[in-house]
């Protein structure tokens, strides 16, 4: 009988604030989630990573993410524009997106909901809301590296 080996998903964190990046990484470690997390700091870098353009052309080094954690307020191309582009692309709209934002405005939450985001996290990212997020999107059968259950 052969065994199927499944690789844990790659997580893409799109965040411009260094303190929030460190908080997210620490929350994932404390939640015992050890998936590889790549970080980009603006919307253009996010699109380049996702579409393997610019500095991210190597698909082996920068594979399609299995989950995108997307800040809405980014310099240049903001998270709303990134989300719009992904939502309109039939090949990319299947990637689960979780919005992470300081905004708890209903219009921002509705914006994400209209674009089929999987979850909306209010910053700062903490262990509790990381686990809540993965519980909410568990139906996607995401493969987490050494996730505590």
C-alpha positions as CSV (number, residue, x, y, z in Angstrom):
1,X,0.0,0.0,0.0
2,X,1.5,3.3,-1.0
3,X,1.4,6.4,1.2
4,X,0.6,9.8,-0.1
5,X,2.8,12.5,1.2
6,X,1.3,16.0,1.4
7,X,3.4,19.1,1.8
8,X,2.2,21.8,4.3
9,X,0.8,24.9,2.6
10,X,2.9,28.0,2.1
11,X,1.5,31.1,3.8
12,X,2.0,34.5,2.3
13,X,1.8,37.4,4.8
14,X,1.2,40.8,3.1
15,X,2.1,43.3,5.8
16,X,4.1,46.6,5.8
17,X,4.5,47.1,9.6
18,X,7.5,45.3,11.0
19,X,6.0,45.0,14.5
20,X,2.9,43.4,13.0
21,X,5.0,41.0,11.0
22,X,6.9,39.9,14.2
23,X,3.6,39.6,16.1
24,X,2.1,37.4,13.4
25,X,5.2,35.1,13.3
26,X,5.3,34.8,17.0
27,X,1.6,34.0,17.2
28,X,2.0,31.2,14.6
29,X,4.9,29.8,16.6
30,X,2.9,29.9,19.8
31,X,0.0,28.2,18.1
32,X,2.5,25.5,17.0
33,X,1.9,26.2,13.3
34,X,5.2,25.8,11.5
35,X,4.3,26.3,7.9
36,X,6.7,28.3,5.9
37,X,5.6,31.9,5.9
38,X,6.8,34.3,3.2
39,X,6.5,38.1,3.9
40,X,6.0,40.8,1.3
41,X,5.5,44.4,2.4
42,X,3.2,46.0,-0.2
43,X,0.6,45.3,-2.7
44,X,2.9,45.3,-5.7
45,X,5.2,42.7,-4.1
46,X,2.2,40.6,-3.2
47,X,1.0,40.5,-6.8
48,X,4.6,39.9,-8.1
49,X,4.9,36.9,-5.6
50,X,1.5,35.5,-6.5
51,X,2.0,35.8,-10.3
52,X,5.8,35.0,-10.2
53,X,6.9,38.3,-11.6
54,X,9.8,40.6,-10.8
55,X,12.0,39.3,-8.0
56,X,9.7,36.3,-7.5
57,X,10.0,34.4,-10.9
58,X,11.4,31.2,-9.4
59,X,8.3,29.1,-8.8
60,X,10.3,26.6,-6.8
61,X,11.4,29.3,-4.3
62,X,8.1,31.2,-4.4
63,X,5.3,28.6,-5.0
64,X,1.6,29.5,-5.1
65,X,0.5,30.3,-1.6
66,X,-2.0,28.0,0.1
67,X,-3.2,30.9,2.2
68,X,-2.8,34.7,2.0
69,X,-2.9,36.9,5.1
70,X,-3.6,40.3,3.6
71,X,-3.4,43.7,5.3
72,X,-5.8,46.2,3.7
73,X,-3.8,49.4,4.3
74,X,-0.6,49.1,2.3
75,X,1.7,51.6,0.6
76,X,1.2,51.9,-3.1
77,X,-1.2,49.2,-4.3
78,X,-3.3,48.6,-1.2
79,X,-4.8,45.3,0.0
80,X,-8.2,46.2,-1.5
81,X,-6.7,46.4,-5.0
82,X,-4.8,43.1,-4.5
83,X,-8.0,41.5,-3.3
84,X,-10.0,42.8,-6.3
85,X,-7.4,41.5,-8.7
86,X,-7.3,38.0,-7.1
87,X,-11.1,37.9,-6.9
88,X,-11.4,38.6,-10.7
89,X,-8.9,36.0,-11.7
90,X,-10.5,32.5,-11.8
91,X,-7.1,30.9,-11.3
92,X,-6.3,32.9,-8.2
93,X,-9.6,33.4,-6.5
94,X,-9.4,29.8,-5.2
95,X,-6.6,30.8,-2.8
96,X,-8.1,31.4,0.7
97,X,-7.6,35.0,1.8
98,X,-7.8,36.2,5.4
99,X,-7.9,40.0,5.8
100,X,-5.8,41.3,8.7
101,X,-6.5,44.9,9.5
102,X,-6.8,47.5,12.3
103,X,-10.1,48.5,10.8
104,X,-13.3,47.1,12.3
105,X,-15.4,49.3,10.0
106,X,-18.4,47.4,8.6
107,X,-17.7,48.7,5.1
108,X,-14.2,47.0,5.2
109,X,-15.7,43.8,6.5
110,X,-18.4,43.9,3.8
111,X,-15.7,44.7,1.2
112,X,-14.0,41.4,2.1
113,X,-17.2,39.5,2.3
114,X,-18.2,40.6,-1.2
115,X,-14.9,39.2,-2.5
116,X,-15.3,35.9,-0.7
117,X,-12.5,36.3,1.9
118,X,-12.4,33.4,4.3
119,X,-12.0,35.4,7.5
120,X,-11.4,38.9,8.8
121,X,-8.9,39.4,11.7
122,X,-8.6,42.6,13.7
123,X,-4.9,43.3,14.6
124,X,-2.9,42.5,16.5
125,X,-2.6,38.9,15.5
126,X,-2.6,36.6,18.5
127,X,-2.7,32.9,19.1
128,X,-6.4,32.9,19.9
129,X,-7.4,34.6,16.6
130,X,-5.0,32.4,14.6
131,X,-6.6,29.3,15.9
132,X,-10.1,30.8,15.4
133,X,-9.1,31.6,11.8
134,X,-8.0,28.0,11.0
135,X,-11.1,26.6,12.7
136,X,-13.2,28.9,10.5
137,X,-11.5,27.8,7.3
138,X,-10.9,24.1,8.2
139,X,-13.3,23.1,5.5
140,X,-10.5,23.9,3.0
141,X,-8.6,20.9,4.2
142,X,-5.5,23.1,4.6
143,X,-2.4,21.2,5.5
144,X,-0.7,22.8,8.5
145,X,2.8,22.0,9.6
146,X,2.7,20.4,13.1
147,X,-0.5,22.2,14.0
148,X,-1.8,21.7,17.5
149,X,-5.3,20.2,17.4
